Amino acid sequence: MFDINLIRENPEKVKENLKKRYDKELIPLVDDLKKKDAEWRKLKQEVDALRAKRNELSKKINKLKKQGKKAEKEIKQAAEIADKIEKIEEVMDKLQYGINYYLMDLPNMLDKSVPIGMEEKDNKVIKTTGKPKKFNFEIKGHGEIAEQLGIADFERAAKVSGAGFYYIKNELAILNQALIRYAIDFLMKKGYDYIEPPLMLRRKAYEGVTDLEDFKNVMYKAEKEDLYFIATSEHSLIAQYMDENIPIEKLPIKLAGYSMCFRKEIGSHGVDTKGLFRTHQFNKVEQIVLCKPKEDMLFFNELLVNSEKLIESLDLPYRLLEMCSGDLGPLKSKQIDIEVWMPKQGKYQEVGSCSNCTDYQARRLNIKAIDKHLEKTPIYTLNNTAIATSRIIVAILENFQNKDGSVDIPKALHKYTGFKKIKAPKKANK
């Protein structure tokens, strides 16, 4: 949720932020919001004054009664004041609803370092590591490799579930589990607490962690229930602290969460009709941090380095791409994507996003830090993918494919898989 104080103190700065995000259609909302807020505060002053007057009358009534005197006039005045307060508060509640809706609609303030732009070319490559492998044979896509090895079945998945789903089998299923456990072990050694969260959230909790448009375009809803399937464990991990005051000495909170994730993937990208890269259901290990405001970039860099080290340890070529202002989601102040080289497509593809959401999610969820003096301060939230297994599997199958149809397994995973290579079966089981 956007900080109302910015609207009150520096609305022009908020408008400039909207221009940089190419959300100019929201600019009139800033003035409207300021007007509504001023009206709400004026009514609040009236209510406070009426309450003070009612308290004085209550004291006078008690005094008259103790003296054995009549207090009908004062009692009538107190009742009239109570009616006035009730009517004004009804207006205030309607105003507050509109204000909160606007505050949830306004995007987060951009970090000063974010490059300005709205097209893919405006995103900034800030690092490239590793060299794509040169093949001396015609390379195959991951879907074809998996089917020929007999370790995935997309047709049967489409038959029973539709496009965007898959069956993975034998070595590929084991590789999936190996990646999950490898990422969990890595993060736990770094001091992250491991959690497996609920896979469904109520709307109130979910509104705190994601864009309102996602309810239409991304999330699946349980029919006739106030429950939504999570699109990432980040949502559930952060939402658990809703309406809590966290002792400041307990910060930072560093969590690693594994979950299945569910997404409609409505939009220009669609879903893979026969593959693993963009699907409705996938596995992901996520890392999140809740911290003090001045520590956010420290942990942003830590989260980014964690993902880099995981990708590097799997011997996959990758690059870091800083997202431009027009390509940032509304909750994010800064985002750097990690992209891995995909040989069949001949380009780098996103496998994770490191995001600083500042206090935006915490405000929506009413999460605060509280010190020994009972002073409350904002909390910042950050998140980054550790490993989205299906996308890393795509990279492994394509980068480590061999001429004979087999696929090598990165050395770091050998103790988790129990095998070093996926070999083509003599006769694939159908």
Secondary structure, DSSP 4 states (H G I P E B T S, - for coil): ---HHHHHH-HHHHHHHHHHTT-GGGHHHHHHHHHHHHHHHHHHHHHHHHHHHHHHHHHHHHHHHHTT---HHHHHHHHHHHHHHHHHHHHHHHHHHHHHHHHHHSPPPPPTTSPP-SSGGGSEEEEEES-PPPPSS----HHHHHHHTTSEEHHHHHHHH-TT--EE-HHHHHHHHHHHHHHHHHHHHTTPEEE---SEE-HHHHHTTS-TTHHHHT--B-TTSS-EE-SSHHHHHHHTTTT-EEEGGGPPEEEEEEEEEE----SSS---SSSSSS-SEEEEEEEEEEE-GGGHHHHHHHHHHHHHHHHHHTT--EEEEEPPGGGS-TT-SEEEEEEEEETTTTEEEEEEEEEE-TTHHHHHHT-EEE-TT--EEE-EEEEEEEEEHHHHHHHHHHHTB-TTS-EEPPGGGHHHHS-SEEPPPSS---
